Amino acid sequence: MNFLSNLLLLSDEEYADIENLAGCNYSPEKIALFLFIEAAIFLEHWHNPNSPIRMCYNRGQLSAEFKVNLKQKELAESGNITAAQIFLKESERIKLENLRNQCLFGE
């Protein structure tokens, strides 16, 4: 798709809502409902990896994941053994995901 057939203009607040909802693992369909946007139109933009909607969605998920991992790291460094185990497990998952994406998609 070279262009989006349904132009969608959102406010900065709505983009912030997309980030926050994505960070809480809400689906694109639920986010569209929250924003009172027809799901088909929202999904058309969401499926474009370069659209502002998709970038906000991805950023929201990344930001939430980072905050959780940072807290786990801080707890691990303070001597919390359970936090250290969780942090190491999550670190390995992220390494494997990055390696998989690099091998499969050249990312």
N, C-alpha and C positions, 0 to 999 in steps of 0.2 A: 504494500500500500504506500504510494508516494505522498499522499496527503490524507488528512483526516476529513471525512465528508461532513462531519458535524463539529463545527467550531465550538469549543468549550472554553469560556473565559471564567477563571476563578479568582477570588480575592486571596491576598496573602494569608488571611485567617483560614480560608478553606484549604489552602495548601498545607498549613500547619496542622489542621484537623486530619488530613490524609496521613501526614507523618506520624502523628500521635496514635491514630487508629491502627495503622500498619504496624507500629511498634508494639501494639497489644495483640497482634496477630489476627486482626479482623480481615475478612476476605474483601476483595475489591467490590463484590456485589453488596456487601453490608455497608461499605464505605459510601457507595453510591446512594444507598437508601438513606444513610445518615445525612448526606449532603442534599437530599431531594433532587437527585439527578437520575435520569432514566438509565438503568443499568447497562443497556446496550450501548448507549453513547459513552458512558464512563469506561466500559470495557474496551471499546474501540481505541480510546486514548491509552488505556492501561496496557494493552497488548503491544503498543509501539514502545520499544525499549528506550527511545530518545525523547519521549514526551515528558513534559514537566510533571505530569501525574505519576508516571512510572518512576521517575527519578525521586520524587517525594516519597513514594511508597517504599522504594528500596532503601532510601536514606532513613526512613522511620524504623524499618526493621534492623538495619545496621546499627543505628544509634541505640536502640533498646538492647540489642545483643552486646554492644560494647559496654554499656553501663552495668549490665549484669556481670560480664566477665571482669570488668575493672573492680567491682565490689568483691567478687570471688578472689581476685588476686590480692587485694588489700587484706582480706580475712586470712588468706593463706600465708601471707607474709607476717601476719601477727601471731602465727602459730596454730591456727585452726586447721587441724589435720583433715577434717571432712571437706572444708573449703579448698584445701590444697588438692585433694583427690578430684574434686569436681572441676577445679580450674585446669588441672593437667588433662583430664578426660576431654574437656571442651576444647582445649588447645590442640589436642591430637585430632579431634573431629574437624576443626577448622583447617589444620594443615592438610589433612586428607582431602577435604573438599577443594582447597586451593590447588592441590596437585592434580586431582581429577579434572578440574576445569582447565588447567594448563595443558594436560594431555589431550583432552577431548576437544576443547574449543580454542586452544592457543591463547587463553586469557591470562 
